[in-house]
């Protein structure tokens, strides 16, 4: 199944699940965004990030794709400094450079083998970082559930247009296929997992500071490596492990420095 169709299904089912929850718990007023253009752009960005990442899984082992994607916190640090005027010192700048070097270690052999698709997780990281930047700017004025709903609506619309273009132009990678009953079950499950995961993240950030929760994201690399090995028999080589270690180390250092600055040290 084309990655664009899998991505579309993820956002379609998210919308299908989240809309009734909002109507039953908060009411129709919560479905209206206060800043529609930015909210819609945010949804398109998360859709693009999802499409980039899902497409990369056709070419790269799961652990490699996840590890490259985790340069995202480093890119967000740079973008926050440029657009939100957040101050970053030379230590964090150096950590960002080192972390990108770790990503290059992973990308280099994959690029030699599969070409440009090895850069797709990097594209996913960049678009997701901009998505998070917009999330920061909207957090004070929009309800989390409203943002969640509109991410689903905008993602469904944007990826639906992409599939429409695929049908008209005949581009195979953008042309949808009719899912079997088993495929529909998997797609619905994908949407349910994504929706539940985002709910848990929202709840967690409501109960604990971001600086405490942020390091837990790197457990995703561990779980991706384990699942990639158990299900697809993929296991990273030494160069990939070195890149993963550098990315985690650089990202962890940036998070630690942000925590130190937040505490006024």
C-alpha positions in Angstrom: 0.0 0.0 0.0 1.4 3.5 -0.8 2.8 5.4 2.1 0.6 8.3 1.3 -2.5 6.1 1.7 -1.3 4.8 5.1 -0.5 8.3 6.2 -4.0 9.5 5.1 -5.6 6.6 7.0 -3.7 7.6 10.2 -5.2 11.1 10.1 -8.7 10.0 8.8 -9.2 7.6 11.7 -7.7 10.2 14.2 -10.4 12.6 13.1 -13.1 9.9 13.3 -12.1 9.1 16.8 -11.5 12.6 18.2 -14.5 14.5 16.9 -17.1 12.5 19.0 -14.9 12.8 22.1 -14.8 16.6 21.8 -18.6 16.8 21.1 -19.4 14.6 24.1 -16.9 16.1 26.6 -16.4 19.8 25.8 -19.0 20.6 23.2 -19.1 22.0 19.6 -17.4 25.3 20.6 -14.2 23.4 21.1 -14.1 22.4 17.5 -13.5 26.0 16.4 -9.9 27.2 16.1 -9.0 30.7 17.1 -6.2 31.0 14.6 -7.4 28.7 11.7 -4.5 29.5 9.1 -1.8 28.6 11.6 -3.7 25.6 13.0 -4.3 24.2 9.5 -0.6 24.8 8.5 0.4 22.9 11.6 -1.8 20.0 10.5 -0.3 20.0 7.0 3.2 19.9 8.5 2.5 16.9 10.7 1.0 15.2 7.7 4.1 15.9 5.7 6.4 14.6 8.5 4.3 11.4 8.7 4.4 10.9 4.9 8.2 11.4 4.8 8.8 9.0 7.7 6.4 6.3 6.4 7.9 6.5 3.0 11.4 6.1 4.4 10.4 2.7 5.9 10.2 1.2 2.4 14.0 1.8 2.1 15.5 1.9 5.6 15.5 -0.4 8.7 13.1 0.9 11.4 15.9 1.7 13.9 17.9 3.7 11.4 14.9 5.8 10.3 13.9 6.5 13.9 17.5 7.4 14.9 17.9 9.9 12.0 14.4 11.4 12.8 15.6 12.1 16.4 17.7 15.0 15.2 14.4 16.8 15.5 15.0 18.1 19.1 18.3 19.6 17.8 16.6 21.3 14.9 13.8 22.6 17.2 16.5 24.2 19.3 17.9 26.1 16.3 14.4 27.1 15.1 13.3 28.3 18.5 16.4 30.5 18.6 15.7 32.0 15.2 11.9 32.5 15.3 11.1 32.6 19.0 14.2 34.5 20.0 15.1 31.9 22.6 18.7 32.2 23.7 21.1 29.3 23.1 24.7 29.3 24.1 27.7 27.9 22.4 27.4 24.6 24.2 24.0 23.8 22.7 25.1 25.0 19.3 28.1 22.6 19.4 25.8 19.8 20.6 23.5 20.5 17.6 26.5 20.2 15.2 27.7 17.0 16.8 24.2 15.5 16.7 23.9 16.3 13.0 27.3 14.6 12.5 25.8 11.5 14.2 22.9 11.6 11.7 25.4 11.8 8.8 27.1 8.6 10.1 23.9 6.8 9.8 22.8 8.3 6.5 26.1 7.9 4.7 26.0 4.1 4.1 22.2 4.1 3.5 22.6 6.9 1.0 25.2 5.0 -0.9 22.8 2.0 -1.0 19.4 3.5 -1.6 20.1 7.1 -2.7 17.9 10.1 -1.8 15.3 8.1 0.3 17.9 7.9 3.0 17.2 11.6 3.6 13.5 11.2 4.1 13.8 10.8 8.0 15.7 14.1 8.0 12.9 15.7 6.0 10.4 14.2 8.6 12.5 15.7 11.4 12.6 19.2 9.9 8.9 19.4 9.2 8.1 17.9 12.6 10.4 20.5 14.3 8.5 23.3 12.5 5.2 21.7 13.6 6.4 21.7 17.2 7.4 25.4 16.8 3.9 26.3 15.7 2.5 24.2 18.6 4.5 26.3 21.0 3.1 29.5 19.6 -0.5 28.1 19.7 -0.4 26.4 23.1 -1.5 29.6 24.9 -4.6 30.3 22.8 -5.9 26.9 21.6 -7.2 23.9 23.4 -5.1 20.7 23.0 -8.1 18.7 21.8 -8.9 21.4 19.2 -5.3 21.2 17.9 -5.6 17.4 17.9 -8.8 17.5 15.9 -7.5 20.0 13.3 -4.3 18.1 12.9 -6.5 15.2 11.8 -8.7 17.3 9.5 -5.8 19.1 7.8 -3.8 16.0 7.5 -6.7 14.1 6.0 -7.4 16.9 3.5 -3.8 17.4 2.5 -3.0 13.8 2.0 -6.4 13.2 0.2 -5.4 15.9 -2.3 -2.0 14.2 -2.8 -3.8 10.9 -3.5 -6.2 12.7 -5.9 -3.1 14.0 -7.8 -1.8 10.5 -7.9 -5.1 9.2 -9.5 -5.1 11.9 -12.1 -1.4 11.7 -13.0 -0.9 8.0 -12.6 2.0 8.4 -10.2 2.2 5.0 -8.6 3.5 6.1 -5.2 0.6 8.5 -4.8 -2.2 6.3 -6.2 -4.3 4.6 -3.6 -5.4 0.9 -3.7 -8.5 -0.6 -2.2 -7.7 -2.1 1.2 -8.7 -5.6 2.1 -10.7 -6.2 5.3 -7.5 -7.1 7.1 -5.9 -3.9 5.8 -8.8 -1.8 7.1 -8.4 -3.3 10.5 -4.7 -2.5 10.6 -5.3 1.1 9.3 -8.0 1.6 12.0 -5.6 0.2 14.6 -2.9 2.6 13.4 -5.2 5.6 13.8 -6.3 4.4 17.3 -2.7 3.9 18.5 -1.7 7.4 17.1 -4.7 9.0 18.7 -4.1 7.3 22.1 -0.4 8.1 22.1 -1.0 11.8 21.5 -3.6 11.8 24.3 -1.1 10.2 26.7 1.5 12.8 25.7 -1.0 15.6 26.4 -1.9 14.1 29.8 1.8 13.6 30.7 2.7 17.2 29.9 -0.2 18.3 32.0 1.2 16.4 35.0 5.0 16.8 34.7 7.4 19.4 33.3 8.7 19.1 29.8 12.3 18.9 30.9 11.5 15.7 32.9 9.5 14.0 30.2 11.7 14.9 27.1 14.4 12.2 27.7 11.8 9.5 27.5 11.4 10.1 23.8 14.7 8.3 23.2 13.2 5.1 24.5 11.6 5.0 21.0 15.0 4.2 19.5 15.3 1.3 21.8 11.8 -0.1 21.1 12.3 0.5 17.3 15.5 -1.4 17.4 14.0 -4.3 19.3 10.8 -4.5 17.1 12.9 -4.1 13.9 15.0 -7.1 15.0 12.1 -9.3 16.2 9.7 -8.6 13.3 12.0 -7.7 10.3 15.3 -9.3 11.4 17.0 -5.9 11.0 19.8 -5.0 13.4 22.0 -1.9 13.2 25.7 -2.2 12.3 28.5 -0.6 14.3 28.5 2.7 12.3 24.7 3.0 12.9 25.2 2.3 16.6 27.9 5.0 16.8 25.5 7.5 15.1 22.7 6.6 17.4 24.9 7.1 20.5 26.0 10.5 19.2 22.5 11.6 18.5 21.2 10.5 21.9 24.2 12.1 23.6 23.8 15.4 21.8 20.0 15.5 22.3 20.4 14.6 26.0 22.9 17.3 26.5 20.7 19.9 24.8 17.8 18.9 27.0 20.0 19.0 30.1 21.2 22.5 29.3 17.6 23.7 28.7 16.7 22.3 32.1 19.7 24.1 33.7 18.7 27.4 32.1 15.1 27.0 33.1 16.2 26.5 36.8 18.2 29.7 36.5 21.6 28.1 36.8 
